[in-house]
Amino acid sequence: MAWAAQSEANLRRAAADEEDAIEKLPVTPGPIVPAREQLGYLLLEQNHPDIAVEEFKTALVNAPGRRGALRGAAQAAEISGQK
């Protein structure tokens, strides 16, 4: 199960990197749940809140004010003892 979870994290990271590299036009909608945000939640589930915080921060740079990313970042920060 651990190997499968790690593999899934690596695939999600690759998907997030790929998604970040695609320029989005202002008239086209973005992803429903950005891959970077999904990666943050996956890392939280795998008990890696320090890494998850960084992924949520990146998600918020790409999509400022997203409620899911803000909530995930707050949760990860609380678990890891960050402010």
DSSP file (Angstrom, degrees, kcal/mol; ACC not computed):
  #  RESIDUE AA STRUCTURE BP1 BP2  ACC     N-H-->O    O-->H-N    N-H-->O    O-->H-N    TCO  KAPPA ALPHA  PHI   PSI    X-CA   Y-CA   Z-CA
    1    1 A M     >        0   0    0      0, 0.0     4,-2.6     0, 0.0     5,-0.2   0.000 360.0 360.0 360.0 -38.0    0.0    0.0    0.0
    2    2 A A  H  >  +     0   0    0      2,-0.2     4,-2.5     1,-0.2     5,-0.2   0.912 360.0  48.6 -64.6 -41.5    2.9    2.4    0.8
    3    3 A W  H  > S+     0   0    0      2,-0.2     4,-2.5     1,-0.2    -1,-0.2   0.909 112.1  49.2 -64.7 -40.5    4.5    1.8   -2.6
    4    4 A A  H  > S+     0   0    0      2,-0.2     4,-2.4     1,-0.2    -2,-0.2   0.912 111.5  49.1 -64.4 -41.5    1.1    2.4   -4.3
    5    5 A A  H  X S+     0   0    0     -4,-2.6     4,-2.1     2,-0.2    -2,-0.2   0.904 112.0  48.4 -64.7 -40.8    0.6    5.6   -2.3
    6    6 A Q  H  X S+     0   0    0     -4,-2.5     4,-2.3     2,-0.2    -2,-0.2   0.905 111.0  50.7 -65.4 -40.9    4.1    6.8   -3.2
    7    7 A S  H  X S+     0   0    0     -4,-2.5     4,-2.3     1,-0.2    -2,-0.2   0.907 109.5  50.7 -62.2 -42.0    3.5    6.1   -6.8
    8    8 A E  H  X S+     0   0    0     -4,-2.4     4,-2.6     1,-0.2    -1,-0.2   0.897 109.2  51.4 -63.6 -39.6    0.2    8.0   -6.8
    9    9 A A  H  X S+     0   0    0     -4,-2.1     4,-2.5     2,-0.2    -2,-0.2   0.909 109.9  49.6 -63.3 -41.6    2.0   11.0   -5.2
   10   10 A N  H  X S+     0   0    0     -4,-2.3     4,-2.2     2,-0.2    -2,-0.2   0.903 112.0  47.8 -64.8 -40.3    4.6   10.9   -7.9
   11   11 A L  H  X S+     0   0    0     -4,-2.3     4,-2.4     2,-0.2    -2,-0.2   0.904 112.2  49.2 -66.3 -40.8    2.0   10.7  -10.6
   12   12 A R  H  X S+     0   0    0     -4,-2.6     4,-2.7     2,-0.2    -2,-0.2   0.891 109.9  51.6 -65.5 -38.7    0.0   13.6   -9.0
   13   13 A R  H  X S+     0   0    0     -4,-2.5     4,-2.7     2,-0.2    -2,-0.2   0.922 110.7  48.1 -63.5 -43.4    3.2   15.7   -8.8
   14   14 A A  H  X S+     0   0    0     -4,-2.2     4,-2.4     1,-0.2    -2,-0.2   0.911 112.8  48.6 -62.8 -41.7    3.9   15.1  -12.5
   15   15 A A  H  X S+     0   0    0     -4,-2.4     4,-2.7     2,-0.2    -2,-0.2   0.902 111.7  49.6 -64.6 -40.2    0.3   16.0  -13.3
   16   16 A A  H  X S+     0   0    0     -4,-2.7     4,-2.5    19,-0.3    20,-0.2   0.916 111.1  48.9 -65.3 -42.9    0.6   19.2  -11.2
   17   17 A D  H  X S+     0   0    0     -4,-2.7     4,-1.3     2,-0.2    -2,-0.2   0.914 113.0  48.0 -61.4 -42.8    3.8   20.2  -12.8
   18   18 A E  H  X S+     0   0    0     -4,-2.4     4,-0.7     1,-0.2     3,-0.3   0.923 111.9  48.7 -64.1 -44.3    2.3   19.6  -16.3
   19   19 A E  H >< S+     0   0    0     -4,-2.7     3,-1.0     1,-0.2    -2,-0.2   0.894 108.7  53.8 -63.4 -39.8   -0.8   21.6  -15.4
   20   20 A D  H 3< S+     0   0    0     -4,-2.5    -1,-0.2     1,-0.2    -2,-0.2   0.808 104.3  56.9 -63.1 -29.1    1.3   24.5  -14.0
   21   21 A A  H 3< S+     0   0    0     -4,-1.3     2,-0.5    -3,-0.3    -1,-0.2   0.655  87.3  91.4 -78.9 -15.2    3.2   24.7  -17.3
   22   22 A I  S << S-     0   0    0     -3,-1.0     2,-0.4    -4,-0.7    -4,-0.0  -0.707  75.6-135.3 -86.4 123.5    0.1   25.2  -19.4
   23   23 A E        -     0   0    0     -2,-0.5     2,-0.5     1,-0.0    -2,-0.1  -0.625  19.0-150.5 -77.1 130.8   -0.8   28.8  -19.9
   24   24 A K        -     0   0    0     -2,-0.4     6,-0.1     2,-0.0    -1,-0.0  -0.875   9.8-129.4-106.7 133.8   -4.5   29.4  -19.4
   25   25 A L    >   -     0   0    0     -2,-0.5     3,-1.4     1,-0.1     0, 0.0  -0.500  22.6-119.3 -75.7 148.5   -6.4   32.2  -21.3
   26   26 A P  T 3  S+     0   0    0      0, 0.0    -1,-0.1     0, 0.0     4,-0.1   0.747 112.7  53.2 -61.1 -23.0   -8.5   34.5  -19.1
   27   27 A V  T 3  S+     0   0    0      2,-0.1    -2,-0.0     0, 0.0    -3,-0.0   0.602  95.9  78.9 -89.6 -10.9  -11.6   33.5  -21.0
   28   28 A T  S <  S-     0   0    0     -3,-1.4     2,-0.1     1,-0.0    -4,-0.0  -0.786  85.8-115.4 -98.1 140.9  -11.1   29.7  -20.5
   29   29 A P        -     0   0    0      0, 0.0    -4,-0.1     0, 0.0     3,-0.1  -0.369  26.4-128.3 -70.7 151.8  -12.0   28.1  -17.2
   30   30 A G        -     0   0    0      1,-0.2    33,-0.0    -4,-0.1     2,-0.0  -0.184  47.0 -60.9 -83.6-175.0   -9.3   26.6  -15.1
   31   31 A P        -     0   0    0      0, 0.0    -1,-0.2     0, 0.0     0, 0.0  -0.326  41.5-125.6 -67.8 152.4   -9.5   23.1  -13.6
   32   32 A I  S    S+     0   0    0      1,-0.3    -2,-0.1    -3,-0.1     0, 0.0   0.959 104.6   8.9 -63.9 -51.0  -12.3   22.2  -11.3
   33   33 A V  S    S-     0   0    0     35,-0.0    -1,-0.3    -3,-0.0     5,-0.1  -0.936  94.7-126.6-128.7 108.6   -9.8   21.1   -8.6
   34   34 A P     >  -     0   0    0      0, 0.0     4,-2.2     0, 0.0     3,-0.3  -0.165  13.6-124.6 -56.5 145.6   -6.2   21.9   -9.6
   35   35 A A  H  > S+     0   0    0      1,-0.2     4,-2.5     2,-0.2   -19,-0.3   0.857 111.0  57.2 -59.0 -37.3   -3.8   19.0   -9.6
   36   36 A R  H  > S+     0   0    0    -20,-0.2     4,-1.9     1,-0.2    -1,-0.2   0.891 107.4  47.8 -63.5 -39.1   -1.5   20.9   -7.3
   37   37 A E  H  > S+     0   0    0     -3,-0.3     4,-2.0     2,-0.2    -1,-0.2   0.905 110.6  51.4 -67.0 -42.1   -4.3   21.2   -4.7
   38   38 A Q  H  X S+     0   0    0     -4,-2.2     4,-2.4     1,-0.2    -2,-0.2   0.893 107.9  53.2 -60.6 -39.7   -5.1   17.5   -5.1
   39   39 A L  H  X S+     0   0    0     -4,-2.5     4,-2.6     1,-0.2    -1,-0.2   0.906 106.0  53.6 -62.2 -41.8   -1.4   16.7   -4.5
   40   40 A G  H  X S+     0   0    0     -4,-1.9     4,-1.9     1,-0.2    -2,-0.2   0.921 110.1  46.6 -58.7 -45.1   -1.5   18.8   -1.3
   41   41 A Y  H  X S+     0   0    0     -4,-2.0     4,-2.2     2,-0.2    -1,-0.2   0.884 110.8  52.5 -66.2 -38.1   -4.5   16.8    0.0
   42   42 A L  H  X S+     0   0    0     -4,-2.4     4,-1.7     1,-0.2    -2,-0.2   0.921 108.8  50.2 -61.8 -43.1   -2.8   13.5   -1.0
   43   43 A L  H  <>S+     0   0    0     -4,-2.6     5,-2.6     1,-0.2    -1,-0.2   0.860 108.0  53.5 -65.1 -34.6    0.3   14.5    1.0
   44   44 A L  H ><5S+     0   0    0     -4,-1.9     3,-1.7     3,-0.2    -1,-0.2   0.929 108.1  50.0 -62.2 -44.5   -1.9   15.4    4.0
   45   45 A E  H 3<5S+     0   0    0     -4,-2.2    -2,-0.2     1,-0.3    -1,-0.2   0.827 108.5  53.0 -62.9 -31.1   -3.4   11.9    3.8
   46   46 A Q  T 3<5S-     0   0    0     -4,-1.7    -1,-0.3    -5,-0.2    -2,-0.2   0.320 121.2-110.2 -87.2   8.8    0.1   10.4    3.7
   47   47 A N  T < 5S+     0   0    0     -3,-1.7    -3,-0.2    -5,-0.1    -2,-0.1   0.909  80.9 126.1  64.3  45.7    1.0   12.4    6.8
   48   48 A H     >< +     0   0    0     -5,-2.6     4,-2.3    -8,-0.1     3,-0.3  -0.527  19.4 156.1-125.6  62.8    3.3   14.8    5.1
   49   49 A P  H  >  +     0   0    0      0, 0.0     4,-2.4     0, 0.0     5,-0.2   0.828  69.2  58.7 -64.3 -32.3    1.9   18.2    6.2
   50   50 A D  H  > S+     0   0    0      1,-0.2     4,-1.2     2,-0.2    -2,-0.1   0.925 112.3  39.8 -61.9 -44.0    5.1   20.1    5.8
   51   51 A I  H  > S+     0   0    0     -3,-0.3     4,-1.8     1,-0.2    -1,-0.2   0.881 112.5  57.2 -71.6 -37.7    5.3   19.2    2.1
   52   52 A A  H  X S+     0   0    0     -4,-2.3     4,-2.7     1,-0.2     5,-0.2   0.891 100.6  57.5 -60.6 -40.4    1.6   19.6    1.7
   53   53 A V  H  X S+     0   0    0     -4,-2.4     4,-2.4     1,-0.2    -1,-0.2   0.927 106.6  49.1 -55.9 -45.6    1.8   23.3    2.9
   54   54 A E  H  X S+     0   0    0     -4,-1.2     4,-2.2     1,-0.2    -1,-0.2   0.894 110.6  49.8 -63.0 -40.3    4.3   24.0    0.1
   55   55 A E  H  X S+     0   0    0     -4,-1.8     4,-2.4     1,-0.2    -1,-0.2   0.902 111.1  49.1 -66.6 -39.7    2.0   22.4   -2.5
   56   56 A F  H  X S+     0   0    0     -4,-2.7     4,-2.2     2,-0.2    -2,-0.2   0.888 108.9  53.5 -66.1 -37.6   -1.0   24.4   -1.3
   57   57 A K  H  X S+     0   0    0     -4,-2.4     4,-1.5    -5,-0.2    -2,-0.2   0.925 110.2  47.2 -61.0 -43.9    1.1   27.6   -1.4
   58   58 A T  H  X S+     0   0    0     -4,-2.2     4,-2.0     1,-0.2    -2,-0.2   0.906 109.8  53.2 -63.8 -41.1    2.0   26.9   -5.0
   59   59 A A  H  X S+     0   0    0     -4,-2.4     4,-2.1     1,-0.2    -1,-0.2   0.888 108.4  50.9 -60.1 -38.4   -1.7   26.2   -5.8
   60   60 A L  H  < S+     0   0    0     -4,-2.2    -1,-0.2     2,-0.2    -2,-0.2   0.780 105.8  54.6 -73.3 -26.4   -2.6   29.6   -4.3
   61   61 A V  H  < S+     0   0    0     -4,-1.5    -1,-0.2    -3,-0.2    -2,-0.2   0.912 114.1  41.9 -67.7 -41.6    0.0   31.4   -6.4
   62   62 A N  H  < S+     0   0    0     -4,-2.0    -2,-0.2     1,-0.3    -1,-0.2   0.821 134.6  18.5 -75.0 -31.7   -1.6   29.8   -9.5
   63   63 A A  S >< S-     0   0    0     -4,-2.1     3,-1.5    -5,-0.2    -1,-0.3  -0.649  86.3-151.2-141.1  78.7   -5.2   30.4   -8.3
   64   64 A P  T 3  S+     0   0    0      0, 0.0    -3,-0.1     0, 0.0    -4,-0.1  -0.182  75.4  13.4 -56.2 138.3   -5.3   33.0   -5.6
   65   65 A G  T 3  S+     0   0    0      1,-0.2     2,-0.2    -5,-0.1    -5,-0.1   0.519  76.4 161.6  79.3   6.2   -8.1   32.7   -3.0
   66   66 A R    <>  -     0   0    0     -3,-1.5     4,-2.6     1,-0.2    -1,-0.2  -0.442  35.6-144.1 -62.4 125.1   -9.2   29.2   -3.9
   67   67 A R  H  > S+     0   0    0     -2,-0.2     4,-2.8     1,-0.2     5,-0.2   0.894  96.4  51.5 -59.9 -43.1  -11.2   28.1   -0.9
   68   68 A G  H  > S+     0   0    0      1,-0.2     4,-2.4     2,-0.2    -1,-0.2   0.901 112.8  44.8 -62.6 -41.8  -10.0   24.4   -1.1
   69   69 A A  H  > S+     0   0    0      2,-0.2     4,-2.6     1,-0.2    -1,-0.2   0.885 113.7  50.1 -70.6 -38.4   -6.4   25.4   -1.3
   70   70 A L  H  X S+     0   0    0     -4,-2.6     4,-2.3     2,-0.2    -2,-0.2   0.931 113.2  46.2 -63.9 -44.6   -6.8   27.9    1.6
   71   71 A R  H  X S+     0   0    0     -4,-2.8     4,-2.4    -5,-0.2    -2,-0.2   0.920 114.2  48.0 -63.7 -44.2   -8.5   25.3    3.7
   72   72 A G  H  X S+     0   0    0     -4,-2.4     4,-2.8    -5,-0.2     5,-0.2   0.905 111.5  49.9 -63.2 -42.1   -5.9   22.7    2.9
   73   73 A A  H  X S+     0   0    0     -4,-2.6     4,-2.6     2,-0.2    -1,-0.2   0.909 111.8  48.4 -63.8 -41.6   -3.0   25.1    3.6
   74   74 A A  H  X S+     0   0    0     -4,-2.3     4,-2.3     2,-0.2    -2,-0.2   0.915 113.4  47.3 -64.8 -42.4   -4.6   26.0    7.0
   75   75 A Q  H  X S+     0   0    0     -4,-2.4     4,-2.3     2,-0.2    -2,-0.2   0.930 114.2  46.2 -64.4 -46.0   -5.1   22.3    7.9
   76   76 A A  H  X S+     0   0    0     -4,-2.8     4,-2.3     1,-0.2     6,-0.2   0.900 112.9  50.3 -64.3 -41.4   -1.6   21.3    6.9
   77   77 A A  H  X>S+     0   0    0     -4,-2.6     5,-2.5    -5,-0.2     4,-0.8   0.904 110.7  49.5 -63.8 -41.4   -0.1   24.3    8.7
   78   78 A E  H ><5S+     0   0    0     -4,-2.3     3,-0.7     3,-0.2    -2,-0.2   0.930 112.4  47.0 -63.7 -45.6   -2.0   23.5   11.9
   79   79 A I  H 3<5S+     0   0    0     -4,-2.3    -1,-0.2     1,-0.2    -2,-0.2   0.885 115.9  44.8 -63.0 -39.4   -0.9   19.8   11.8
   80   80 A S  H 3<5S-     0   0    0     -4,-2.3    -1,-0.2    -5,-0.2    -2,-0.2   0.505 114.7-114.6 -86.6  -3.1    2.7   20.7   11.2
   81   81 A G  T <<5 +     0   0    0     -4,-0.8    -3,-0.2    -3,-0.7     2,-0.2   0.676  69.5 136.9  80.9  17.3    2.7   23.5   13.8
   82   82 A Q      <       0   0    0     -5,-2.5    -1,-0.3    -6,-0.2    -2,-0.1  -0.517 360.0 360.0 -90.2 163.3    3.3   26.3   11.3
   83   83 A K              0   0    0     -2,-0.2    -5,-0.1    -5,-0.0    -1,-0.1   0.436 360.0 360.0 -90.4 360.0    1.5   29.6   11.4
